[in-house]
């Protein structure tokens, strides 16, 4: 290995930097991770709605889901 890739921490993009440093290259951008997160959120929302959109679990899910803004560990490991 000629050199070690290191993406310096910028803002709150820990997941992006972690993945890129682990994979030793510029593989993910915030846009990439946002797109993956959106897809996973939509899939989860559909699964949660299967139990009924009026259920307590679904309403709780929507309250927790709205506006968190960060990339979760679930997203981080889903990309690998």
RODO-2510 file (C-alpha; in nm, 4 decimals, decimal comma):
residues 80
     n   res          X          Y          Z
     1     x     0,0000     0,0000     0,0000
     2     x     0,1549     0,3287    -0,1084
     3     x    -0,0385     0,5561     0,1239
     4     x    -0,3251     0,5530     0,3686
     5     x    -0,6412     0,7375     0,2681
     6     x    -0,7767     0,9639     0,5401
     7     x    -1,0826     1,1817     0,4958
     8     x    -1,0679     1,4580     0,7552
     9     x    -1,3745     1,5138     0,9750
    10     x    -1,6031     1,7811     0,8347
    11     x    -1,9257     1,8914     1,0003
    12     x    -2,1439     1,6070     1,1232
    13     x    -2,0548     1,3645     0,8466
    14     x    -1,9069     1,0952     1,0719
    15     x    -2,0712     0,8073     0,8837
    16     x    -1,9413     0,9275     0,5477
    17     x    -1,5884     0,9728     0,6790
    18     x    -1,5970     0,6398     0,8604
    19     x    -1,7045     0,4492     0,5480
    20     x    -1,4612     0,6258     0,3176
    21     x    -1,1707     0,5801     0,5588
    22     x    -1,2594     0,2140     0,6099
    23     x    -1,2838     0,1525     0,2341
    24     x    -0,9761     0,3682     0,1641
    25     x    -1,1289     0,5989    -0,0965
    26     x    -1,3939     0,8578    -0,1735
    27     x    -1,6805     0,6136    -0,2176
    28     x    -1,9676     0,7958    -0,0446
    29     x    -2,0887     1,1557    -0,0460
    30     x    -2,3566     1,3082     0,1775
    31     x    -2,5924     1,2880    -0,1219
    32     x    -2,5230     0,9139    -0,1607
    33     x    -2,5914     0,8448     0,2060
    34     x    -2,9027     1,0642     0,2046
    35     x    -3,0377     0,8704    -0,0928
    36     x    -2,9717     0,5354     0,0756
    37     x    -3,1249     0,6625     0,4011
    38     x    -3,4354     0,7841     0,2168
    39     x    -3,4799     0,4450     0,0482
    40     x    -3,4414     0,2624     0,3805
    41     x    -3,6845     0,5036     0,5505
    42     x    -3,9457     0,4450     0,2811
    43     x    -3,9085     0,0672     0,3107
    44     x    -3,9373     0,0875     0,6885
    45     x    -4,2401     0,3166     0,6663
    46     x    -4,4131     0,0684     0,4320
    47     x    -4,3370    -0,2224     0,6693
    48     x    -4,4603    -0,0269     0,9709
    49     x    -4,7810     0,0686     0,7861
    50     x    -4,8597    -0,2998     0,7267
    51     x    -4,9653    -0,3173     1,0924
    52     x    -5,2129    -0,0349     1,0340
    53     x    -5,1528     0,3358     0,9903
    54     x    -5,3682     0,4061     1,2949
    55     x    -5,1721     0,1768     1,5240
    56     x    -4,9802     0,3120     1,8215
    57     x    -4,6576     0,1613     1,6845
    58     x    -4,6953     0,3423     1,3517
    59     x    -4,7718     0,6777     1,5166
    60     x    -4,4694     0,6376     1,7467
    61     x    -4,2524     0,5457     1,4481
    62     x    -4,3570     0,8627     1,2650
    63     x    -4,2807     1,0816     1,5664
    64     x    -3,9328     0,9325     1,6087
    65     x    -3,8601     0,9312     1,2353
    66     x    -3,9354     1,2965     1,1614
    67     x    -3,6414     1,5309     1,1518
    68     x    -3,3594     1,3305     1,3067
    69     x    -3,1232     1,4351     1,0248
    70     x    -2,8288     1,2126     1,1178
    71     x    -2,7097     0,8917     0,9571
    72     x    -2,7697     0,5962     1,1871
    73     x    -2,5524     0,2925     1,2501
    74     x    -2,8157     0,0930     1,0628
    75     x    -2,7469     0,3022     0,7516
    76     x    -2,3736     0,2753     0,8026
    77     x    -2,3828    -0,1055     0,8115
    78     x    -2,6449    -0,1305     0,5355
    79     x    -2,4048     0,0322     0,2904
    80     x    -2,1361    -0,2309     0,3436
***
